[in-house]
Every structure is written in structure tokens, then in C-alpha cells.
């Protein structure tokens, strides 16, 4: 249990900072859905759907390779230098390439009127890429305080700059167009200021990490680099496929939405993107878990009870995300106010589907440790490619008929398939004694509770009673879990003595 406590500690420290940072970022959603039109929010969403694809290419799995090879004594001295020199060189080349082809890329993602968005995004990706290894180094060295400070500081700066350009500047412009504060303000940029604010965040983040970043030396271990590339290059395929699964549906929705024109298509993208963010709770926990889990899993691999530890981690993970599913799904009438533009509430029906999809994704991240530990990263690439093919096929066939509902079900089918394939394949190569039947039952139970609540809502037209029934169902599930897993919970620090 000490190893579980260690992972919990890492998840709390690194994960809490990631949760805080992403939650602060998500606080922009009600503000942006209020300040921007449906199509304007959709236009911004299209840009942010493209950025993750480019991030995968820019970083090419080098962070995971760093965690893998920094554990080996013969490479500890060279790993950071070699990885940083590689990343710095490739970033300069790829950034120049993006800027050169900005008009073509803008046309591909349906924002042909704004090629400058691609240029600004290229610099965002470049600065974020150069921050990747300093952040990884902080995690590896066990420095959560600075990690948290940098992450949260960057988001706060983003929020302040966004508010300045979208609220303060327009007000000053209306009152005094010649104000010195408007030196860098042009009203026609509009949505572009959201991207500019992100660029400012990325620059400040790298400056805050400059001490870690500048620790590298211009030393390059060619043999180590070859091994890292063999290990990490399949992760590019996996990462690229992952981005198809995670964000490419917005771009496809912009292409094929069953509406009259591009502006209406962007509005559909805006509705879907805003509602997608209501799966925030599960997504944030998954992000937090990954921050703590990746270095933990590699370190734990040398222990005698590693397989049992991984199974235990999975159990606690599933318990937490099933509770989170209920917290969001049962109280959706509360969470919807997170979206200030009421026109976007028409898309709320996708939220339960996306919550389940993100549960599958989180389980898949847990399962994926088998191919990382056995150096079979190509297996991860194949699994993600299969998921990407499922995403593309479903969206291609059904978006023209069902708009963003097709995107939601494609995400569900994709992540569900990846989860099942990874489990079956992984058990053949690196068997871990997961409590599969029990964990499957937990997922089925929360889905049934959701449908019970949906039936109650249909029968009772009383808001207070709806919230009472939601609370009773959530409480019943929590009591059920505590009773079934009493022995496990009794081993936990702090809360164990009360169970």
C-alpha cells in the first residue's frame, strides 16, 4: 500500500496543480461563450483542434522516452542534453515550416480568412514544446511546488490577457480611441486575441522554466538518441491517432455539418466544443493521474509486486471516475450554467456519452503501461490507429446526417474499442491481475443509475426533487462501493480509520 500512497501523493501534487491550471483555463469557457458568438467560438475551437496534432509532431514522444531512459544508470548524464538538443533543433525547423505554409493550413481547417492564426499558433507550439522537458525534469526530480507554480501562473496570465483584450480594451476604445493602452489593440482581430493570450502564456511559461531549460549542454549522444527514437517514434503514430480521436472531430464537423454555410458549421463546432468541456471533471482527473502515474509506473516496474500494484491502481482509478461520472451526469442541470450562451444548451445530450468515452480513455491510459514497460510501443501505435480509423469512418458516414451527435458516438466507440483491444493484447504480453468483472460491474451500475435518474426526471417536473433523487442515487452508489471495498479503504491513510 505504500506504493499506492506514493502514487496518490504524486497525483495530488502534480495532478492538483494540473487540475487547478486546467480548471482556471476552463473558467474561460463561460466567459468566452458569453463574449463570442457561436461561430466565433467555433472558429477558435477549430484552431485549438489543430494545435494538438502539431504538438504531437513537435514533441514526437520524447517526454515518455525521457522517463524511460532516465531510469538507466548509463544514460542518466546524457539523457537531458541529448533530448533537449534534439527537441530544440526540430522545433526551429518545424516552426519555420508552419509559418511558410500558414495559408494552406488555414484553408484546411476552414479558417482561410485568418492565416495569421496559424503563425501565432506555430509560436505557441514552439514555446510549449521547449517547455516539455523542463516540466518533465521537475516531475522526475520531485519538485512539485515549482511545477504547480509555473502551470498555474501561466493560466492566470492567459486569463488576464484574454480579459484585457476582450473586455477592457473594447471599453476603452469606445470611450477614448486614442488611449495609450490601445497601442497594441485592433478591434478587427477579435477572436485572435484568445490565441494571442495563449501565446503570451507560452512565452511566460518558458521564461519561468528558463533555469531548468538552460541546464542542458550542447552534448549529443548519438547512440542514446537512436534508442530513444526507436522507442518514441511509434508514440508519434499513437499520439497522432490520439489527436484524431480527441480533436479531429471538430475539424470534420466544420467540413461536413448538415447546415447551409460555413458560419452555421462553425456554430455547430462551437456548440459541440462547449458541451464537450462539461466532461471536465473526468478529463481533469485523468490528466492529474497521468502526471503522477507515468514516472511512478516506470519506477515501480523494478519492484516484486509491480503487477499487483498496477491492478490496485486500476481499481481505485475506476472507482473514482465512476463517482465523477455520476457527479456530472446526475447534476447536468447545474453544470449547464457553465455555458453562458443558452443557445449552446441544445448540445447537452452529448455530455453523458462523452463522459463514458472519457472513462474508457482513462482506463486505456492505465492499461497502456504494458507496452511502455515491454518496449512494444508499436502496439500502442496500432491500437490508436485502429481507434482513429473508427473515429474517421463513423464521423464520415454519420456527421452529414446527425451533426455533433455522430462525433460524440464516434468518440465513445473509439475509446471503448481501444480500451478492450489494449486489455486483451496486454494480458497476453504483460499479465496484470485486474479485477475485470468487478470493475465492469461498477461501470454498468453507474450507467443504470443515470438512466434511473433520467426516468425520474421525465416523470417528475420538480427541480428540487430532481436534485434530491440525484443526491440519493449518488449517495447509494458511494455507500455500495465503501461496503464492497471496505478492506481496501481501511488500508488508506486518514480515511481508513473511519471505515
N, C-alpha and C positions, 0 to 999 in steps of 0.2 A: 504493500500500500504506500510505502514511502515514495516509490517512483511515481505513483498516481498523484500524490501530494505535490511532487516536484513539477509535474506537468501542469497541475492546477495552478501552482504558483506562477509558472511561466505564462500560462494562458491569461491569468488575471493581470499580471504586469504588462506584458506586451499586448495582450488582447484588449485589456481595458483601455489602453491608450489608443489602440486602433478603433475600438468601438466609439470612444469619445470623439476621435478625429472624424470618423465617418458619420457619426450622429450629428456633429456640428455641421458637417457638409450637407447631410440630409435636411437639416433645418432650412437650407436654402430652397428646398422643394416648395413649401407653402409660399415662400416669398416670390420665387420665380414664376410659379403658376399664377400668382396674383399680378405680377408686373408684366409678364409676357403673354401674348396671345397663344391660342392652341398651335397655330402654325409656327410662331416664333419659338415656342418651347420645343416643338418637333424639330425645327431647324437645328437648334442647339443639341438635341438628342442625337441627331444624325452625325454631328461632328464627334460627339463623345462615344458613339458606336464604332467609329472608325479608329479612334486613338488606341484602344486596347489591342487591335490587330497589329498595329505598328509597334506597340510596346513589346509584343512577343518577339517580333523580328529583331528589334534593337537589343533586347536582353538575352536572346537565344538560350534560355535555360541556365545561364551561368550562375545564378544565385543558388540553385539546387546543387549544381556541381561544386560550388564553393563549400557548402555544408558537407558534402560527401567527402571531398578530398582534404579538407582542413583537419579531419579526424586522423589522417595518416601522418605519422611522425616524419617520414621522409619528404613530405611536401609542405609541412606547416610554414616553413620560412619563405617558400616561393609562391604559395597559392594566391595571396592577396596581390602581390606585384604582377604576376602573370595575368590574373583575371582582370585587373584594372587596366593594364596596358592594352589588352585585347579589346575590352569594352570601350575604352577611350578612342582607339583607332577606328573601330567600326562605327561608333556614334558620329564622328566627324564626317565620314563618308556617306552614311545613310541620311543624315540631316541635309547635306548638300543635295542629295538625290531628291528628297521630298520637296525641297524648295524649288528645284528646277522643274519638277513635274506637277506643281501645285494646281494648275488649271485643269489638267487631265483628271487628277484625283478628285477635285471639287465636282467635276461633272459626273464622275462615277457614283458619288454618294448624294447626288441630287441637290447640291448647293452651288451650281455653276456660277451664280451671281457673286459668290464670295470666295475666290481663290485665296484671298489673304487669310481666311480661317485656317487653311492648310499650312500656310507659312508659320502662323503663330503656333499651331498645334505641333509642328515639327520641332520648334524650340522647346515647347512643353515636354515633349517626349525625350528630347536630348537631355534636358536637365534632370528629368525623373530617372532616366537610365543611369546617369552618372551618380545618382543618389542611391542606387540599388545596393551596391557593395558596401558603402559606408553603413547603411541600415543593417545589412546582413552581419557586418562586423560587430555592430553594437549588440545584436542578438546573440552572436556566438560568444562574445566576451562577457555577456551577462551584465549589460548596462541599461536596464530598463528605464531609469529616470530620464536620461538624455534622449533615449528613443521616444519616450512619451512626450517630452518637451518639444522636440523637433516636429513630430507629427501634428500635435495639437496647435502649435504656433503657426504652422503653415496653413492649416484650415481656418484659423481665426483671421489671418491676414487675407485669405481668399474672401471670406465673408465681408470683411470691412471694405475691401477694394470693390467688390461687387455692389455693395450698398452705396458706396460713394458715387460710382458711375451711373447706377440705375435710379437712385433716389435723390442724392444730394446735388449732383451736377445738373439734372434737368430742372430742379427747383431754382438753383442759382441762375441757370441760363434764362429761365422765364423772367426773373427779376432784374438781372444785370448781365447781359450777354458779353460785356467787356471785362468781367471779373478775372483776376489773375488766376483764380482756382480753376478756370476753364481752359488753361493753356493747353492741356492735353485732351480736351473733350470735344468730340464731334457728334452731334445728335444722330447723324445718319449711321454711325457704327452700330448702335442699338444692341442686338443680341451679342455682337462681337465682344462687348465688354465683359461678358461672362467668361469668354476664352482668355481675354487679356488678364483678368483677375487670377485665373488659373496659372497663367504664365508667371505672374508676379510671385505667386505661391511657390512654384517650382524653383525659381531663382533663389528666393529667400531660404528655402529648404536646403538647397545645395550649399549655400553660404554658411548655414548653421552646422552643416556636416563637413565643413572645409578641413577641420583638424583631422578627422578620420580619412577623408578623401586624400589629403596630401601626405598621408603616411606611406603611400606607395612609392616605390623606386622604379626607375626605368630598367628593370631586370625582367627578362623573359625566359622562362624555362620551356623550351620547345617541346620536350618530351611530355611534360606535365600538361601543356596546352592541348596536345594531341589526345591525351587520355580524357581530358575534360570535354573536348569536342565530341569524341565518340560517345561519351556518357550523356552530354546535354543536347546534342543536335536532334535526337528523336523527341526531346521535350519541346522543341520548336514546333514540330508537327502536332504534338499533343496540345501545346499552348494555342496554336493557330486554330486547330479544330475546336478547342475550348472556347475561343472567342467567337467562332461561328455559332456555337451553341448558345453563348451568353448574350451577344450583342448584334450579330449579323441580321437577326430577325427584324430589327428596326430598319435597317437599310432595305431589306426585301419588302417590308411593309410600305416603305416610301416608294418603291418601284411598282408594286402590284396591288395596292389597296383598292377595293372596288368603289372608287369615288371619281368625281368628274375631272379634277385637275390637281396640279402639284400642291397647291396651297391646302386643299382638303386632305390630301395624302399626308402632308406634314402634320395636320391637325390630328389625324389618326395615330401617327407616330407619337405625338405629344401626349395623347390620352393614354396610350399603352405604356409609355415610359414613366409617366407619373404614377399610374396604378402599380406598375412593376415595383416601384420603390416601397410599396406597402408590405413587401416581403422583407422589409428592412431588418426585423428582429432576428430572423433565422440567418440572413446574409451576414449580419454583423457578428453573430456568434461564430459562424463558420470562419470568417476572416480572423477573428480573435484566436480561435482554436488552431488555425494553420500557422499563425505567428509563433505560437508556443510549441506546436507539435512537430514541425519539420526538424529543427535541431534536436529536439528531445528524442524522436524516433531513431535517428542515426546514432545518438549516444547510447540509447537503450539496447541497440542491436547486439552489443557485446555481452549483455547480461544473460544469465542462465534462464531466467523466467520471462524473457522478452515476449514470447508468444502469448503467455497468459496476460501479461501487462497490456498488450495490444487489444486483446479480447475484452479486457475490463474497461479500457479506454472507450472502446466502441459502445459498450453497454451504457456508460454514463453519458456519452455523447447523444445516443438515440433518445434516452430519457429526457435530456434537456431540450432537444429540438422538437420532440413531440409536445412537450409542455408549451414551448414557444408557438408552435402551430396553433394550439388552442387559444392562446392569449391573443393572437392576431385574428384568427378566423371567427372566434365567437364574439369578439368585440369590434367587428369591422365597421359597425355604425359609428363607433368612436374614432377609429383610425382614419376614416374617410375625411375628417376635417383637417387632416394633414395636407390635403389637396385643397387649396383655396378656390380654385376655379371649379365651380359646381358642374359646369358642362362636362368636365372630365370624369365625373362620378359614373357616367354611363359604362365605364370600363371596369368597375369594381368586381364584376363577375369573374375576371381573370385571376383575382388575388388568391383564392383557395387553391386553384390549380398550380399557380406559381409557388405557393408555399410548399406544396408537396414536392414539386420539382426541385426546389432548393434543399429540401430534406434529403432527397435522393443524391443530390450533388454533394452534400456534406458527408453522407455515408461513403460515397465514392472516394472522396479525399482520404477518408480513413483507410479504406481498402487499398488504395493505391500504394501504400507503403511496401507492398510485396515486390513490385517491380523496381522500386527505387533501391531497396536493400539487396536485391539479387542482380542488380545491374542490367535488368531486362527492360530498360526504358523504352525500347522499341514497342514493347507490348502496350505501354501507356499510349504511345502514338497511335497504334492500331485501334485501341478502344475508343480514343477520342475521335479518330477519323470516322469510325462507324457511327458514333453519335452525331457527328457533323453531317454525314450523309442522310441520316434520319431527319435531322433538322431541315436540311435543304429540300428533301423530297416532300415532306409534309407541308412546308411553307409554300413551295412552288405550286403544289396541287390545290391547296385549300385557302391561301390568302385571298385570291381573286373572288372567293365565294363567302368567306367568313371573317375577313379582315384580321384584327388582332387576336380574335379567339383562336385562330389557327396557330398563331405564334405561341400562345400560352400552351396549347396541347402539344405542339412540336417540342417545346422545352421540357414538358412532362415526359413525353415518350423518349426523348434523347437521354435525359439524365437517368431515367428508370432503366433504360437499356444498358447504359454504361455501368451502372451500379451492379446489375445482375451479371454482366459479362466479366467484370473485374473480380467479383466474388468467386464465380465458377473457375475462372482461369487461375486466380491467385491461390485457391485452395489446392490446386494440383502442384504448384511450384513452391509455395511457402505456406504450409498449412497453419492456420490460426484457429483456435477453438472458440469461434464466435457463438454466442447463444442465439443462433439464427431464428429458430421458431419463436422464441420468446420476444425477440426484438421485432419480428414481423407482426406478431400479435399486437404489440404496443402501437404500431403504426395503423393497423386496421382498426383498433379500438378508437383512436382519436378521430379517424375519418368518420366512423359511425356516430361518434358524439357530435361531430359537426353537422351531419345530416339530421340527427335528432333535433338539434337546436334550430336548424333551418325549418323543420316541420313545425316546431313550436312557434317560430316567428310567423309562419304562414297562417297558423290557427289563432294567434293572439295578436291583436293590434294595440299593444300597450308597451311603450318603451321601457318603463320601469320593470315590468315583468320579464321582458326580454333580457335585460341585464341581470336580473336575479337568476333566471334559468341558466344563463351563460356562466355565472359565478358558481352555481351549484354543480354544473357539469364539470367545470374546471377543477373545483374542489374535490369532487368524487374521483376524478382521474388521479389527482395527486395523492389522495389517501390510498387508492388502489396500488399505486406504484410503491409508496412507502411500505405498505403491507407485504407486497410481493418481494421487494428488495430490502427488507428490513436488515438482514445480516450485512449487506454491502454498505448501507447507510450508517450502520453502527460503527463501522471502521473509519468513517470520515472524521477529520478533526472538527472541533467546535460543535457541529450539529449532531454528531454521532451519539453524544451522551444524552440527548433529549429524545432519542428514538428507541 
